[in-house]
């Protein structure tokens, strides 16, 4: 169902016009919830995010978030958070350092 109904809907949207990721300035607003900082949000115009609305359908939200990151790339803070999570997972895993799942994943990311 997702491919038939939601994919056409999500790819018909224009990044930074009808959806996108919040800029660093927008993410620092005191009333900005975590969901708006990490996921795609609706825009009301070119580079103008909606003040408080969010996408209602979770599958659309996930699809637009993936497209936003694909178009805009990973943000610096997102990379720092990802590296910290990977490091935490690595320290919890046992075995040979080079064969731990976190180490294998990191090595795979380096080749991309």
Secondary structure, DSSP 4 states (H G I P E B T S, - for coil): -IIIIIHHHHHTS-BTTTEEPPPHHHHT-TT--HHHHHS-EEEEETTEE-SS---SSHHHHHHHHHHHHHHH---HHHHHHHHHHHHHHHHH--S-GGGSHHHHHHHHHHT-
